[in-house]
């Protein structure tokens, strides 16, 4: 849940990097909340409440794209790779670059470890 909140705090930040944990916990919590909202709307039987999941999805559209772009940056790829079907899923599960890359510092803070390996 902490990763979900962190992504929301960086609402429209497309620069930097996101770890696999941050990305996938955001996706997991987002799917769970979406399923719960969908269940509540369908079980209520009221068609007037159908706008609630749509508003939720619309509110999380920008953070979802932003965390996806930052995840692509973590594997040292351009954020535009989010638009490439199937390959973006492969990149999302791939381990990120150790140490800093052109998009920012390591989200796990492994800069010192990377310098020790080089020496």
C-alpha positions in Angstrom: 0.0 0.0 0.0 3.0 2.3 0.7 4.1 2.0 -3.0 0.6 2.9 -4.1 0.6 6.1 -2.0 4.1 7.0 -3.3 3.0 6.7 -6.9 0.0 9.0 -6.1 2.3 11.5 -4.5 4.3 11.6 -7.8 1.0 12.1 -9.7 2.4 13.3 -13.0 6.2 12.8 -12.6 7.5 11.2 -15.8 11.2 11.5 -15.0 13.2 9.2 -12.8 12.9 5.5 -12.2 10.5 3.2 -10.5 11.4 -0.2 -9.0 9.6 -3.4 -10.0 8.1 -3.5 -6.5 6.7 0.0 -6.8 5.2 -0.7 -10.2 3.7 -4.1 -9.5 2.3 -3.1 -6.0 0.7 -0.1 -7.7 -0.8 -2.4 -10.3 -2.0 -4.9 -7.7 -3.7 -2.4 -5.4 -5.2 -0.6 -8.4 -6.7 -3.9 -9.7 -8.0 -4.8 -6.2 -9.7 -1.4 -5.7 -11.1 -1.6 -9.3 -12.6 -5.1 -8.6 -14.1 -4.0 -5.3 -15.7 -0.9 -6.9 -17.0 -3.0 -9.8 -18.5 -5.6 -7.4 -20.1 -2.9 -5.2 -21.7 -1.2 -8.3 -23.0 -4.5 -9.7 -24.3 -5.8 -6.4 -26.1 -2.6 -5.7 -28.1 -3.0 -8.9 -28.2 0.7 -9.5 -27.1 1.8 -12.9 -26.6 5.3 -11.6 -23.5 4.2 -9.6 -21.7 3.0 -12.7 -19.8 6.3 -13.0 -17.9 5.6 -9.8 -15.4 3.0 -11.3 -15.1 5.2 -14.4 -14.1 8.3 -12.3 -11.7 6.1 -10.3 -10.0 4.9 -13.5 -9.9 8.3 -15.0 -8.3 9.8 -11.8 -5.6 7.1 -11.9 -4.9 7.3 -15.7 -2.1 9.9 -15.4 -0.3 8.1 -12.4 -0.6 4.8 -14.2 1.1 6.1 -17.3 3.7 8.0 -15.2 4.7 4.9 -13.2 4.9 2.8 -16.4 7.2 5.4 -18.0 9.4 5.4 -14.9 9.5 1.6 -14.9 10.7 1.7 -18.5 13.4 4.2 -17.4 14.5 1.7 -14.7 15.4 -0.8 -17.4 17.2 1.9 -19.3 14.5 2.3 -22.1 12.6 5.3 -23.3 9.2 5.9 -21.8 7.7 5.4 -25.2 8.2 1.7 -24.9 5.0 1.7 -22.7 3.2 1.8 -26.1 4.8 -1.4 -27.5 2.5 -4.3 -26.8 3.9 -7.4 -25.0 7.5 -6.0 -25.0 6.5 -3.5 -22.4 5.2 -6.4 -20.2 8.6 -8.1 -20.6 10.4 -4.9 -19.7 8.1 -4.4 -16.6 9.1 -7.8 -15.2 12.8 -7.4 -16.1 15.2 -6.4 -13.4 16.2 -2.7 -13.5 19.7 -1.4 -14.3 22.0 -1.6 -11.2 23.4 1.8 -10.3 22.6 5.0 -12.1 21.6 5.2 -15.7 20.7 8.1 -18.0 17.3 8.4 -16.4 18.4 8.8 -12.8 19.7 7.0 -9.8 19.0 3.5 -8.8 15.6 3.3 -6.9 17.2 0.8 -4.5 20.2 3.0 -3.9 22.8 0.6 -5.2 25.2 3.3 -6.5 27.9 2.3 -3.9 27.6 -1.4 -4.8 28.0 -0.6 -8.5 31.2 1.3 -7.8 32.6 -1.6 -5.8 32.0 -4.0 -8.7 33.7 -1.7 -11.1 36.8 -1.4 -8.9 
